[in-house]
């Protein structure tokens, strides 16, 4: 996360980015790639809803909050 706080230069302009990262863990959050990606996506949407520029681990109760 710290690496993304530093600005970078692109076409002679200083740029800033933020990150929203969702984390899922095998096998607790899913037993195949599709399930893990869906769980991580749900966790990422929770980060975005709470202000962005952070990370969140998947929790089973948040999957209903992710957009389809």
PyMOL Python script that loads the backbone (N, CA, C, O; Angstrom):
from pymol import cmd

cmd.read_pdbstr("""\
ATOM      1  N   UNK A   1       0.824  -1.178   0.000  1.00  0.00           N
ATOM      2  CA  UNK A   1       0.000   0.000   0.000  1.00  0.00           C
ATOM      3  C   UNK A   1       0.878   1.255   0.000  1.00  0.00           C
ATOM      4  O   UNK A   1       0.546   2.260  -0.629  1.00  0.00           O
ATOM      5  N   UNK A   2       1.981   1.180   0.703  1.00  0.00           N
ATOM      6  CA  UNK A   2       2.844   2.358   0.828  1.00  0.00           C
ATOM      7  C   UNK A   2       3.430   2.774  -0.517  1.00  0.00           C
ATOM      8  O   UNK A   2       3.603   3.967  -0.767  1.00  0.00           O
ATOM      9  N   UNK A   3       3.734   1.832  -1.370  1.00  0.00           N
ATOM     10  CA  UNK A   3       4.314   2.150  -2.687  1.00  0.00           C
ATOM     11  C   UNK A   3       3.377   3.044  -3.494  1.00  0.00           C
ATOM     12  O   UNK A   3       3.835   3.890  -4.262  1.00  0.00           O
ATOM     13  N   UNK A   4       2.072   2.863  -3.326  1.00  0.00           N
ATOM     14  CA  UNK A   4       1.107   3.626  -4.116  1.00  0.00           C
ATOM     15  C   UNK A   4       0.899   5.049  -3.607  1.00  0.00           C
ATOM     16  O   UNK A   4       0.231   5.843  -4.268  1.00  0.00           O
ATOM     17  N   UNK A   5       1.454   5.382  -2.455  1.00  0.00           N
ATOM     18  CA  UNK A   5       1.283   6.744  -1.944  1.00  0.00           C
ATOM     19  C   UNK A   5       2.199   7.739  -2.641  1.00  0.00           C
ATOM     20  O   UNK A   5       1.914   8.936  -2.652  1.00  0.00           O
ATOM     21  N   UNK A   6       3.285   7.266  -3.218  1.00  0.00           N
ATOM     22  CA  UNK A   6       4.226   8.162  -3.901  1.00  0.00           C
ATOM     23  C   UNK A   6       3.699   8.515  -5.289  1.00  0.00           C
ATOM     24  O   UNK A   6       3.225   7.632  -6.003  1.00  0.00           O
ATOM     25  N   UNK A   7       3.769   9.770  -5.681  1.00  0.00           N
ATOM     26  CA  UNK A   7       3.342  10.156  -7.036  1.00  0.00           C
ATOM     27  C   UNK A   7       4.321   9.622  -8.081  1.00  0.00           C
ATOM     28  O   UNK A   7       5.471   9.322  -7.760  1.00  0.00           O
ATOM     29  N   UNK A   8       3.875   9.506  -9.303  1.00  0.00           N
ATOM     30  CA  UNK A   8       4.766   9.129 -10.402  1.00  0.00           C
ATOM     31  C   UNK A   8       4.563  10.106 -11.550  1.00  0.00           C
ATOM     32  O   UNK A   8       3.560  10.816 -11.614  1.00  0.00           O
ATOM     33  N   UNK A   9       5.529  10.126 -12.451  1.00  0.00           N
ATOM     34  CA  UNK A   9       5.462  11.068 -13.573  1.00  0.00           C
ATOM     35  C   UNK A   9       5.030  10.327 -14.831  1.00  0.00           C
ATOM     36  O   UNK A   9       5.496   9.226 -15.124  1.00  0.00           O
ATOM     37  N   UNK A  10       4.126  10.967 -15.564  1.00  0.00           N
ATOM     38  CA  UNK A  10       3.627  10.429 -16.823  1.00  0.00           C
ATOM     39  C   UNK A  10       3.413  11.605 -17.756  1.00  0.00           C
ATOM     40  O   UNK A  10       2.632  12.508 -17.456  1.00  0.00           O
ATOM     41  N   UNK A  11       4.099  11.597 -18.879  1.00  0.00           N
ATOM     42  CA  UNK A  11       3.993  12.697 -19.844  1.00  0.00           C
ATOM     43  C   UNK A  11       4.250  14.057 -19.194  1.00  0.00           C
ATOM     44  O   UNK A  11       3.520  15.021 -19.424  1.00  0.00           O
ATOM     45  N   UNK A  12       5.283  14.111 -18.395  1.00  0.00           N
ATOM     46  CA  UNK A  12       5.714  15.346 -17.734  1.00  0.00           C
ATOM     47  C   UNK A  12       4.706  15.881 -16.716  1.00  0.00           C
ATOM     48  O   UNK A  12       4.751  17.057 -16.355  1.00  0.00           O
ATOM     49  N   UNK A  13       3.803  15.024 -16.257  1.00  0.00           N
ATOM     50  CA  UNK A  13       2.823  15.418 -15.245  1.00  0.00           C
ATOM     51  C   UNK A  13       2.940  14.478 -14.050  1.00  0.00           C
ATOM     52  O   UNK A  13       3.189  13.283 -14.207  1.00  0.00           O
ATOM     53  N   UNK A  14       2.761  15.022 -12.884  1.00  0.00           N
ATOM     54  CA  UNK A  14       2.778  14.217 -11.676  1.00  0.00           C
ATOM     55  C   UNK A  14       1.394  13.588 -11.487  1.00  0.00           C
ATOM     56  O   UNK A  14       0.373  14.275 -11.540  1.00  0.00           O
ATOM     57  N   UNK A  15       1.381  12.270 -11.266  1.00  0.00           N
ATOM     58  CA  UNK A  15       0.114  11.526 -11.122  1.00  0.00           C
ATOM     59  C   UNK A  15       0.076  10.836  -9.767  1.00  0.00           C
ATOM     60  O   UNK A  15       1.104  10.430  -9.224  1.00  0.00           O
ATOM     61  N   UNK A  16      -1.125  10.715  -9.239  1.00  0.00           N
ATOM     62  CA  UNK A  16      -1.345  10.019  -7.983  1.00  0.00           C
ATOM     63  C   UNK A  16      -2.386   8.931  -8.216  1.00  0.00           C
ATOM     64  O   UNK A  16      -3.334   9.125  -8.977  1.00  0.00           O
ATOM     65  N   UNK A  17      -2.213   7.811  -7.575  1.00  0.00           N
ATOM     66  CA  UNK A  17      -3.206   6.738  -7.644  1.00  0.00           C
ATOM     67  C   UNK A  17      -3.526   6.268  -6.230  1.00  0.00           C
ATOM     68  O   UNK A  17      -2.747   6.463  -5.297  1.00  0.00           O
ATOM     69  N   UNK A  18      -4.679   5.653  -6.099  1.00  0.00           N
ATOM     70  CA  UNK A  18      -5.047   4.999  -4.854  1.00  0.00           C
ATOM     71  C   UNK A  18      -5.342   3.539  -5.181  1.00  0.00           C
ATOM     72  O   UNK A  18      -5.545   3.180  -6.341  1.00  0.00           O
ATOM     73  N   UNK A  19      -5.362   2.719  -4.165  1.00  0.00           N
ATOM     74  CA  UNK A  19      -5.627   1.301  -4.380  1.00  0.00           C
ATOM     75  C   UNK A  19      -6.749   0.836  -3.462  1.00  0.00           C
ATOM     76  O   UNK A  19      -6.896   1.308  -2.335  1.00  0.00           O
ATOM     77  N   UNK A  20      -7.519  -0.083  -3.970  1.00  0.00           N
ATOM     78  CA  UNK A  20      -8.533  -0.780  -3.180  1.00  0.00           C
ATOM     79  C   UNK A  20      -8.304  -2.259  -3.434  1.00  0.00           C
ATOM     80  O   UNK A  20      -8.491  -2.741  -4.551  1.00  0.00           O
ATOM     81  N   UNK A  21      -7.900  -2.977  -2.394  1.00  0.00           N
ATOM     82  CA  UNK A  21      -7.501  -4.377  -2.551  1.00  0.00           C
ATOM     83  C   UNK A  21      -8.405  -5.267  -1.719  1.00  0.00           C
ATOM     84  O   UNK A  21      -8.606  -5.035  -0.527  1.00  0.00           O
ATOM     85  N   UNK A  22      -8.949  -6.290  -2.367  1.00  0.00           N
ATOM     86  CA  UNK A  22      -9.725  -7.317  -1.675  1.00  0.00           C
ATOM     87  C   UNK A  22      -8.899  -8.588  -1.597  1.00  0.00           C
ATOM     88  O   UNK A  22      -8.265  -8.983  -2.575  1.00  0.00           O
ATOM     89  N   UNK A  23      -8.904  -9.227  -0.440  1.00  0.00           N
ATOM     90  CA  UNK A  23      -8.072 -10.409  -0.212  1.00  0.00           C
ATOM     91  C   UNK A  23      -8.958 -11.586   0.169  1.00  0.00           C
ATOM     92  O   UNK A  23      -9.815 -11.474   1.046  1.00  0.00           O
ATOM     93  N   UNK A  24      -8.741 -12.719  -0.500  1.00  0.00           N
ATOM     94  CA  UNK A  24      -9.391 -13.970  -0.119  1.00  0.00           C
ATOM     95  C   UNK A  24      -8.306 -15.019   0.099  1.00  0.00           C
ATOM     96  O   UNK A  24      -7.224 -14.943  -0.483  1.00  0.00           O
ATOM     97  N   UNK A  25      -8.613 -15.993   0.943  1.00  0.00           N
ATOM     98  CA  UNK A  25      -7.616 -16.997   1.334  1.00  0.00           C
ATOM     99  C   UNK A  25      -8.141 -18.391   1.040  1.00  0.00           C
ATOM    100  O   UNK A  25      -9.261 -18.743   1.411  1.00  0.00           O
ATOM    101  N   UNK A  26      -7.315 -19.174   0.368  1.00  0.00           N
ATOM    102  CA  UNK A  26      -7.616 -20.574   0.067  1.00  0.00           C
ATOM    103  C   UNK A  26      -7.299 -21.419   1.283  1.00  0.00           C
ATOM    104  O   UNK A  26      -6.283 -21.148   1.925  1.00  0.00           O
ATOM    105  N   UNK A  27      -8.058 -22.389   1.644  1.00  0.00           N
ATOM    106  CA  UNK A  27      -9.359 -22.810   1.115  1.00  0.00           C
ATOM    107  C   UNK A  27     -10.536 -22.217   1.885  1.00  0.00           C
ATOM    108  O   UNK A  27     -11.690 -22.515   1.575  1.00  0.00           O
ATOM    109  N   UNK A  28     -10.257 -21.388   2.876  1.00  0.00           N
ATOM    110  CA  UNK A  28     -11.324 -20.847   3.721  1.00  0.00           C
ATOM    111  C   UNK A  28     -12.370 -20.084   2.928  1.00  0.00           C
ATOM    112  O   UNK A  28     -13.566 -20.234   3.176  1.00  0.00           O
ATOM    113  N   UNK A  29     -11.933 -19.268   1.977  1.00  0.00           N
ATOM    114  CA  UNK A  29     -12.850 -18.390   1.240  1.00  0.00           C
ATOM    115  C   UNK A  29     -13.271 -18.944  -0.112  1.00  0.00           C
ATOM    116  O   UNK A  29     -14.104 -18.346  -0.794  1.00  0.00           O
ATOM    117  N   UNK A  30     -12.712 -20.068  -0.503  1.00  0.00           N
ATOM    118  CA  UNK A  30     -13.075 -20.687  -1.771  1.00  0.00           C
ATOM    119  C   UNK A  30     -12.122 -21.802  -2.120  1.00  0.00           C
ATOM    120  O   UNK A  30     -10.947 -21.766  -1.754  1.00  0.00           O
ATOM    121  N   UNK A  31     -12.628 -22.795  -2.827  1.00  0.00           N
ATOM    122  CA  UNK A  31     -11.804 -23.949  -3.178  1.00  0.00           C
ATOM    123  C   UNK A  31     -11.357 -23.947  -4.639  1.00  0.00           C
ATOM    124  O   UNK A  31     -10.643 -24.850  -5.074  1.00  0.00           O
ATOM    125  N   UNK A  32     -11.781 -22.927  -5.398  1.00  0.00           N
ATOM    126  CA  UNK A  32     -11.307 -22.827  -6.782  1.00  0.00           C
ATOM    127  C   UNK A  32     -11.104 -21.350  -7.120  1.00  0.00           C
ATOM    128  O   UNK A  32     -11.475 -20.464  -6.350  1.00  0.00           O
ATOM    129  N   UNK A  33     -10.515 -21.110  -8.269  1.00  0.00           N
ATOM    130  CA  UNK A  33     -10.169 -19.741  -8.669  1.00  0.00           C
ATOM    131  C   UNK A  33     -11.382 -18.823  -8.739  1.00  0.00           C
ATOM    132  O   UNK A  33     -11.328 -17.683  -8.278  1.00  0.00           O
ATOM    133  N   UNK A  34     -12.466 -19.313  -9.310  1.00  0.00           N
ATOM    134  CA  UNK A  34     -13.661 -18.477  -9.451  1.00  0.00           C
ATOM    135  C   UNK A  34     -14.210 -18.044  -8.092  1.00  0.00           C
ATOM    136  O   UNK A  34     -14.578 -16.883  -7.914  1.00  0.00           O
ATOM    137  N   UNK A  35     -14.265 -18.959  -7.147  1.00  0.00           N
ATOM    138  CA  UNK A  35     -14.775 -18.626  -5.820  1.00  0.00           C
ATOM    139  C   UNK A  35     -13.846 -17.631  -5.113  1.00  0.00           C
ATOM    140  O   UNK A  35     -14.309 -16.701  -4.453  1.00  0.00           O
ATOM    141  N   UNK A  36     -12.544 -17.836  -5.256  1.00  0.00           N
ATOM    142  CA  UNK A  36     -11.579 -16.937  -4.611  1.00  0.00           C
ATOM    143  C   UNK A  36     -11.631 -15.539  -5.211  1.00  0.00           C
ATOM    144  O   UNK A  36     -11.548 -14.545  -4.489  1.00  0.00           O
ATOM    145  N   UNK A  37     -11.767 -15.462  -6.523  1.00  0.00           N
ATOM    146  CA  UNK A  37     -11.857 -14.157  -7.180  1.00  0.00           C
ATOM    147  C   UNK A  37     -13.144 -13.446  -6.757  1.00  0.00           C
ATOM    148  O   UNK A  37     -13.125 -12.247  -6.480  1.00  0.00           O
ATOM    149  N   UNK A  38     -14.244 -14.167  -6.708  1.00  0.00           N
ATOM    150  CA  UNK A  38     -15.506 -13.564  -6.282  1.00  0.00           C
ATOM    151  C   UNK A  38     -15.413 -13.059  -4.841  1.00  0.00           C
ATOM    152  O   UNK A  38     -15.909 -11.976  -4.532  1.00  0.00           O
ATOM    153  N   UNK A  39     -14.786 -13.832  -3.967  1.00  0.00           N
ATOM    154  CA  UNK A  39     -14.627 -13.417  -2.574  1.00  0.00           C
ATOM    155  C   UNK A  39     -13.735 -12.183  -2.475  1.00  0.00           C
ATOM    156  O   UNK A  39     -14.050 -11.249  -1.738  1.00  0.00           O
ATOM    157  N   UNK A  40     -12.631 -12.173  -3.207  1.00  0.00           N
ATOM    158  CA  UNK A  40     -11.737 -11.009  -3.193  1.00  0.00           C
ATOM    159  C   UNK A  40     -12.437  -9.783  -3.762  1.00  0.00           C
ATOM    160  O   UNK A  40     -12.249  -8.671  -3.268  1.00  0.00           O
ATOM    161  N   UNK A  41     -13.234  -9.980  -4.786  1.00  0.00           N
ATOM    162  CA  UNK A  41     -13.997  -8.872  -5.382  1.00  0.00           C
ATOM    163  C   UNK A  41     -14.982  -8.288  -4.367  1.00  0.00           C
ATOM    164  O   UNK A  41     -15.124  -7.069  -4.273  1.00  0.00           O
ATOM    165  N   UNK A  42     -15.651  -9.139  -3.619  1.00  0.00           N
ATOM    166  CA  UNK A  42     -16.568  -8.670  -2.583  1.00  0.00           C
ATOM    167  C   UNK A  42     -15.827  -7.860  -1.522  1.00  0.00           C
ATOM    168  O   UNK A  42     -16.308  -6.817  -1.078  1.00  0.00           O
ATOM    169  N   UNK A  43     -14.670  -8.340  -1.127  1.00  0.00           N
ATOM    170  CA  UNK A  43     -13.867  -7.621  -0.131  1.00  0.00           C
ATOM    171  C   UNK A  43     -13.403  -6.274  -0.681  1.00  0.00           C
ATOM    172  O   UNK A  43     -13.349  -5.288   0.054  1.00  0.00           O
ATOM    173  N   UNK A  44     -13.069  -6.227  -1.966  1.00  0.00           N
ATOM    174  CA  UNK A  44     -12.641  -4.967  -2.587  1.00  0.00           C
ATOM    175  C   UNK A  44     -13.788  -3.946  -2.587  1.00  0.00           C
ATOM    176  O   UNK A  44     -13.564  -2.766  -2.317  1.00  0.00           O
ATOM    177  N   UNK A  45     -15.002  -4.391  -2.884  1.00  0.00           N
ATOM    178  CA  UNK A  45     -16.137  -3.465  -2.875  1.00  0.00           C
ATOM    179  C   UNK A  45     -16.395  -2.915  -1.480  1.00  0.00           C
ATOM    180  O   UNK A  45     -16.827  -1.771  -1.337  1.00  0.00           O
ATOM    181  N   UNK A  46     -16.138  -3.713  -0.456  1.00  0.00           N
ATOM    182  CA  UNK A  46     -16.277  -3.222   0.920  1.00  0.00           C
ATOM    183  C   UNK A  46     -15.271  -2.090   1.159  1.00  0.00           C
ATOM    184  O   UNK A  46     -15.606  -1.088   1.791  1.00  0.00           O
ATOM    185  N   UNK A  47     -14.054  -2.243   0.662  1.00  0.00           N
ATOM    186  CA  UNK A  47     -13.047  -1.182   0.789  1.00  0.00           C
ATOM    187  C   UNK A  47     -13.529   0.083   0.087  1.00  0.00           C
ATOM    188  O   UNK A  47     -13.437   1.176   0.645  1.00  0.00           O
ATOM    189  N   UNK A  48     -14.034  -0.058  -1.112  1.00  0.00           N
ATOM    190  CA  UNK A  48     -14.489   1.107  -1.874  1.00  0.00           C
ATOM    191  C   UNK A  48     -15.649   1.810  -1.175  1.00  0.00           C
ATOM    192  O   UNK A  48     -15.737   3.038  -1.204  1.00  0.00           O
ATOM    193  N   UNK A  49     -16.529   1.049  -0.555  1.00  0.00           N
ATOM    194  CA  UNK A  49     -17.667   1.638   0.159  1.00  0.00           C
ATOM    195  C   UNK A  49     -17.225   2.391   1.411  1.00  0.00           C
ATOM    196  O   UNK A  49     -17.904   3.310   1.868  1.00  0.00           O
ATOM    197  N   UNK A  50     -16.085   1.990   1.957  1.00  0.00           N
ATOM    198  CA  UNK A  50     -15.642   2.609   3.213  1.00  0.00           C
ATOM    199  C   UNK A  50     -14.592   3.696   2.992  1.00  0.00           C
ATOM    200  O   UNK A  50     -13.948   4.133   3.946  1.00  0.00           O
ATOM    201  N   UNK A  51     -14.413   4.134   1.755  1.00  0.00           N
ATOM    202  CA  UNK A  51     -13.534   5.272   1.522  1.00  0.00           C
ATOM    203  C   UNK A  51     -12.348   5.023   0.617  1.00  0.00           C
ATOM    204  O   UNK A  51     -11.609   5.962   0.321  1.00  0.00           O
ATOM    205  N   UNK A  52     -12.135   3.819   0.171  1.00  0.00           N
ATOM    206  CA  UNK A  52     -11.056   3.490  -0.763  1.00  0.00           C
ATOM    207  C   UNK A  52      -9.674   3.583  -0.132  1.00  0.00           C
ATOM    208  O   UNK A  52      -9.522   3.879   1.053  1.00  0.00           O
ATOM    209  N   UNK A  53      -8.669   3.319  -0.968  1.00  0.00           N
ATOM    210  CA  UNK A  53      -7.261   3.416  -0.596  1.00  0.00           C
ATOM    211  C   UNK A  53      -6.946   2.601   0.656  1.00  0.00           C
ATOM    212  O   UNK A  53      -6.357   3.106   1.612  1.00  0.00           O
ATOM    213  N   UNK A  54      -7.356   1.318   0.631  1.00  0.00           N
ATOM    214  CA  UNK A  54      -7.122   0.435   1.758  1.00  0.00           C
ATOM    215  C   UNK A  54      -7.234  -1.003   1.263  1.00  0.00           C
ATOM    216  O   UNK A  54      -7.355  -1.239   0.061  1.00  0.00           O
ATOM    217  N   UNK A  55      -7.194  -1.953   2.172  1.00  0.00           N
ATOM    218  CA  UNK A  55      -7.398  -3.350   1.825  1.00  0.00           C
ATOM    219  C   UNK A  55      -8.351  -3.964   2.828  1.00  0.00           C
ATOM    220  O   UNK A  55      -8.561  -3.433   3.919  1.00  0.00           O
ATOM    221  N   UNK A  56      -8.933  -5.105   2.437  1.00  0.00           N
ATOM    222  CA  UNK A  56      -9.876  -5.784   3.310  1.00  0.00           C
ATOM    223  C   UNK A  56      -9.830  -7.273   3.006  1.00  0.00           C
ATOM    224  O   UNK A  56      -9.738  -7.678   1.847  1.00  0.00           O
ATOM    225  N   UNK A  57      -9.895  -8.081   4.055  1.00  0.00           N
ATOM    226  CA  UNK A  57     -10.018  -9.522   3.889  1.00  0.00           C
ATOM    227  C   UNK A  57     -11.487  -9.881   3.724  1.00  0.00           C
ATOM    228  O   UNK A  57     -12.360  -9.237   4.306  1.00  0.00           O
ATOM    229  N   UNK A  58     -11.756 -10.909   2.929  1.00  0.00           N
ATOM    230  CA  UNK A  58     -13.114 -11.367   2.705  1.00  0.00           C
ATOM    231  C   UNK A  58     -13.720 -11.884   4.003  1.00  0.00           C
ATOM    232  O   UNK A  58     -13.048 -12.539   4.800  1.00  0.00           O
ATOM    233  N   UNK A  59     -14.982 -11.584   4.201  1.00  0.00           N
ATOM    234  CA  UNK A  59     -15.784 -12.150   5.293  1.00  0.00           C
ATOM    235  C   UNK A  59     -17.092 -12.600   4.666  1.00  0.00           C
ATOM    236  O   UNK A  59     -17.727 -11.817   3.961  1.00  0.00           O
ATOM    237  N   UNK A  60     -17.498 -13.790   4.890  1.00  0.00           N
ATOM    238  CA  UNK A  60     -18.659 -14.382   4.233  1.00  0.00           C
ATOM    239  C   UNK A  60     -19.896 -13.528   4.213  1.00  0.00           C
ATOM    240  O   UNK A  60     -20.702 -13.648   3.290  1.00  0.00           O
ATOM    241  N   UNK A  61     -20.079 -12.674   5.184  1.00  0.00           N
ATOM    242  CA  UNK A  61     -21.303 -11.886   5.261  1.00  0.00           C
ATOM    243  C   UNK A  61     -21.305 -10.678   4.335  1.00  0.00           C
ATOM    244  O   UNK A  61     -22.318  -9.984   4.258  1.00  0.00           O
ATOM    245  N   UNK A  62     -20.207 -10.397   3.626  1.00  0.00           N
ATOM    246  CA  UNK A  62     -20.184  -9.201   2.785  1.00  0.00           C
ATOM    247  C   UNK A  62     -20.499  -9.481   1.329  1.00  0.00           C
ATOM    248  O   UNK A  62     -20.673  -8.538   0.557  1.00  0.00           O
ATOM    249  N   UNK A  63     -20.581 -10.742   0.923  1.00  0.00           N
ATOM    250  CA  UNK A  63     -20.750 -11.046  -0.501  1.00  0.00           C
ATOM    251  C   UNK A  63     -22.051 -10.491  -1.062  1.00  0.00           C
ATOM    252  O   UNK A  63     -22.111 -10.162  -2.247  1.00  0.00           O
ATOM    253  N   UNK A  64     -23.069 -10.381  -0.263  1.00  0.00           N
ATOM    254  CA  UNK A  64     -24.344  -9.855  -0.749  1.00  0.00           C
ATOM    255  C   UNK A  64     -24.279  -8.361  -1.050  1.00  0.00           C
ATOM    256  O   UNK A  64     -25.161  -7.829  -1.725  1.00  0.00           O
ATOM    257  N   UNK A  65     -23.237  -7.673  -0.554  1.00  0.00           N
ATOM    258  CA  UNK A  65     -23.134  -6.243  -0.744  1.00  0.00           C
ATOM    259  C   UNK A  65     -22.422  -5.876  -2.041  1.00  0.00           C
ATOM    260  O   UNK A  65     -22.483  -4.721  -2.460  1.00  0.00           O
ATOM    261  N   UNK A  66     -21.763  -6.806  -2.676  1.00  0.00           N
ATOM    262  CA  UNK A  66     -21.027  -6.518  -3.909  1.00  0.00           C
ATOM    263  C   UNK A  66     -21.999  -6.411  -5.075  1.00  0.00           C
ATOM    264  O   UNK A  66     -22.945  -7.193  -5.168  1.00  0.00           O
ATOM    265  N   UNK A  67     -21.771  -5.436  -5.975  1.00  0.00           N
ATOM    266  CA  UNK A  67     -22.641  -5.336  -7.153  1.00  0.00           C
ATOM    267  C   UNK A  67     -22.435  -6.522  -8.077  1.00  0.00           C
ATOM    268  O   UNK A  67     -21.367  -7.133  -8.080  1.00  0.00           O
ATOM    269  N   UNK A  68     -23.441  -6.844  -8.851  1.00  0.00           N
ATOM    270  CA  UNK A  68     -23.338  -7.987  -9.774  1.00  0.00           C
ATOM    271  C   UNK A  68     -22.634  -7.621 -11.036  1.00  0.00           C
ATOM    272  O   UNK A  68     -22.464  -8.466 -11.916  1.00  0.00           O
TER     273      UNK A  68
END
""", "prot")
cmd.dss("prot")
cmd.show_as("cartoon", "prot")
cmd.util.cbc("prot")
cmd.orient("prot")
